[in-house]
Amino acid sequence: MARSSSSYSYIVLTCIFCLCVLIGTASSQLSANFYATSCPTFSSIISTAVNSAVSNEARMGASLLRLHFHDCFVNGCDASVLLDDTANFTGEKTARPNNNSLRGFDIIDTIKSQLESSCPGVVSCADLLTTAARDSVVGTWWPELEPSVRPEGLNDG
């Protein structure tokens, strides 16, 4: 009887240890200032482009927020709404609920090309879309507020 009790305790302790290791690993992947060193122009490029787009057309702020919502709503924020169609794949951009409904793709494409010129291969499309939506809300409705710090450096597929 003592042997099965010690085996049970060993299994429980092993499971707890594995759980602690996994939690520690999972929580260390995000950084609030990831782009501060890897792409210092990240915030300024996005905010400048978004502010320019919103000043040219006031509805663009809401359009960028809606674009972000449609990206995140079903399977999480993975920038899949930005995918174009190919011969073997129908992207979310032209999927029935989104076709001729979403706007702002040209703004996101412009920002992405500027970021790729400044920091090639560093900025994820998911971070770009999320930050553009944040800046469109802040710039449109609360221009005097500083955006809150958000963990950046998420990897999209």
C-alpha positions in Angstrom: 0.0 0.0 0.0 2.8 2.4 0.8 4.4 1.7 -2.5 1.3 2.7 -4.5 0.9 5.9 -2.4 4.5 6.9 -3.1 4.0 6.2 -6.8 0.9 8.3 -6.9 2.7 11.1 -5.1 5.6 10.9 -7.6 3.2 11.1 -10.6 1.4 14.1 -9.1 4.7 15.9 -8.4 5.9 15.2 -11.9 2.7 16.5 -13.4 2.9 19.7 -11.3 6.5 20.2 -12.3 5.7 19.8 -16.0 2.8 22.2 -15.7 5.0 24.8 -14.1 7.7 24.5 -16.8 5.0 24.9 -19.6 3.5 27.9 -17.9 6.9 29.6 -17.5 7.7 28.9 -21.2 4.4 30.1 -22.5 4.4 33.4 -20.6 7.8 34.5 -21.7 7.1 34.9 -25.5 5.7 38.4 -25.5 7.4 41.7 -24.9 5.9 45.1 -24.5 8.9 46.7 -26.3 9.8 44.0 -28.8 9.9 46.5 -31.8 11.9 49.1 -29.8 15.1 47.3 -30.7 14.1 45.1 -33.7 12.3 47.8 -35.6 12.5 51.3 -34.0 10.4 52.9 -36.7 7.5 50.5 -36.2 5.2 52.9 -34.2 6.0 56.0 -36.2 5.5 54.5 -39.6 2.1 53.1 -38.6 0.8 56.1 -36.7 1.9 58.5 -39.5 0.2 56.4 -42.2 -3.0 55.9 -40.1 -3.3 59.5 -39.2 -2.8 60.5 -42.8 -5.5 58.1 -44.0 -7.9 59.2 -41.3 -7.4 62.9 -42.1 -8.0 62.2 -45.8 -11.2 60.2 -45.0 -12.7 60.2 -41.5 -14.4 56.9 -42.0 -11.1 55.1 -42.4 -10.6 54.9 -38.6 -13.7 52.8 -38.2 -12.8 50.8 -41.3 -9.4 49.8 -39.9 -11.1 48.9 -36.6 -13.6 46.8 -38.5 -10.9 45.1 -40.5 -9.2 44.1 -37.3 -12.4 42.8 -35.8 -13.1 40.6 -38.9 -9.6 39.2 -38.6 -9.8 38.4 -34.9 -13.4 37.3 -34.6 -13.3 33.7 -35.8 -9.8 32.1 -35.3 -7.9 34.8 -33.5 -5.7 37.7 -34.7 -3.6 36.0 -37.4 -3.9 38.6 -40.2 -5.6 35.9 -42.3 -8.1 38.6 -43.5 -5.3 40.1 -45.5 -4.6 36.9 -47.6 -5.3 37.2 -51.3 -6.9 34.5 -53.4 -4.7 32.0 -55.3 -5.5 29.3 -57.8 -6.1 26.8 -55.0 -7.2 29.0 -52.2 -9.9 31.5 -51.5 -8.7 34.1 -49.0 -10.8 35.7 -46.3 -10.5 39.0 -48.2 -12.9 37.9 -50.8 -14.9 35.4 -48.7 -18.7 36.0 -48.9 -19.1 37.9 -45.6 -16.1 40.2 -46.3 -16.3 40.7 -50.1 -17.0 44.3 -51.0 -17.6 44.9 -47.3 -14.2 45.5 -45.8 -12.0 48.6 -46.5 -8.5 49.7 -45.7 -6.5 47.0 -47.4 -4.6 49.6 -49.4 -3.6 51.4 -46.2 -2.4 48.2 -44.6 -0.5 47.3 -47.8 1.2 50.7 -47.9 2.2 50.4 -44.3 3.6 46.9 -44.8 5.7 48.0 -47.7 7.1 50.9 -45.7 7.9 48.6 -42.8 9.5 46.0 -45.1 11.7 48.8 -46.5 12.7 49.9 -43.0 12.8 46.5 -41.2 12.7 43.6 -43.7 11.1 40.4 -42.3 10.6 41.7 -38.8 7.1 43.0 -38.4 4.2 40.5 -38.4 1.1 41.4 -40.3 -1.0 40.6 -37.2 0.9 43.2 -35.2 0.7 45.7 -38.0 -3.1 45.2 -38.3 -3.6 45.4 -34.5 -1.5 48.5 -34.1 -3.1 50.2 -37.0 -6.6 49.6 -35.5 -5.4 50.9 -32.2 -3.9 54.0 -33.7 -7.1 54.6 -35.8 -9.2 54.6 -32.6 -6.8 56.8 -30.6 -6.3 59.2 -33.5 -9.9 59.4 -34.4 -11.7 59.6 -31.0 -9.0 60.4 -28.5 -6.2 62.2 -30.3 -4.8 63.7 -27.1 -4.3 60.3 -25.4 -1.2 58.2 -25.6 -2.0 54.6 -26.6 -1.7 52.1 -23.8 1.2 49.7 -23.9 0.3 46.5 -25.7 2.5 43.4 -26.0 4.0 43.3 -29.4 6.0 40.7 -31.2 3.2 38.2 -32.0 4.0 35.8 -34.8 1.4 35.2 -37.5 1.3 32.3 -39.8 
